[in-house]
């Protein structure tokens, strides 16, 4: 080694090693303090890109899990409501079975009918108020309500990440028809047809029915059923009006107005009272401001008049919302069981069939909701595992291995201390030149 006083190469070499040990020690301090192996892109650029991608996936899986749980909560509410509606129908069936027995007087049947009608109203109220976050769960397709809840259960925008959970309309299945379903291209009912049950009438009209109420000359409010269908042959809407046979008259009775008589064919069921044609122009606007129909009911064939205000109405077959609010102003919702009752033994017998049909309908809906719940639970289980594994993979890349980093910290600390000691010795090497000069 050359003895020199201008350069102390050994000291410079030791200083470089000391700086390296200090930098390694600083990185270890930073990693242990932050808990992350990658604190900046220069630490591991490729690893950082992969870790960020895994972090994004894990967060998306977390949100997907929340979506799925929200969907399960909504279905739980609907299922609970359906269970209660089923209990109501079972009680209605009991009451109808009791009233069908010939040992009861009309006064006793009236007492049973009061409970029956109260439960009918509660059945409809439960269906109308079963909501989740403002979304109606049991009014599918009615008004602005969709027929399904679109859940996003995946982490991308593909169709496979979406799941449509079909909701239900216990109103429709029980005869609850809303304004939005009044307009359409359903099959026109047969002229002067009679139907044995409300279900038969609803099926023939493709469910496009609504309820109206009129007050007869005796002050009694009567329920009637309206069916509105488009007649392409005459470019008119046919408004057909039906009433319960028990409100019209006994079998064989001919009732009505000259040229519009109706003959009742059976003790139960529904018979068409009359039909009104509503003409529209090319824009779908009604060409008359109002339409009226004269009706008659038993006993003593009390008269009533139904009038619908059509001023400004547009009867478009595209279900124009503006038209519905005008035409449906005095038309209310109804359920098929609202058209049933226990006033007479024949009514009670008919009600048994109606209620049992509704029980079968609700059982089918419950099964559909149960299947959707099972599917969502399976999706949730897989999604939770996917989130856990994405987090684990990210952790292996981004997070610091404390045991390994502690060992590095100890080694760097020892190297730093050793280099410090050696640097002191290296700095003493220049004194050798002074020793030579003193000879």
Secondary structure, DSSP 8 states (H G I E B T S, - for coil): ----SS--HHHHHHHHHHHHHHHHHHHHHHHHHHSBS-SSGGG-HHHHHHHHHHHHHHHHHHHHHHHHHHHHHHHHHHHHHHHHHHHHHHHHHHHHHHHTSTTS-HHHHHHHHHHHHHHHHHHHHHHHH-EETTEESSBTTSTT--SEEEEE-SSSSSGGGEEEEE--BHHHHTT---GGGTSS------TT-EESSHHHHHHHTTT-EEEEEEE-TTS-EEEEEEEEEEETTTTEEEEEEEEEHHHH-STT-EEEETTEEEE--SSSSEEEEEEEEEEB-TTSBBSSSEEEEEEEETTTTEEEEEEEE-TT-B--TTT-HHHHHHHTTTEE---GGGG---SSHHHHHHHHHHHHHHHHHHHHHHHHHHHHHHHHHHHHHHHHHHHHHHHHHHHHHHB--HHHHHHHHHHHHHHHHHHHHHHHHHHGGGHHHHHHHT-
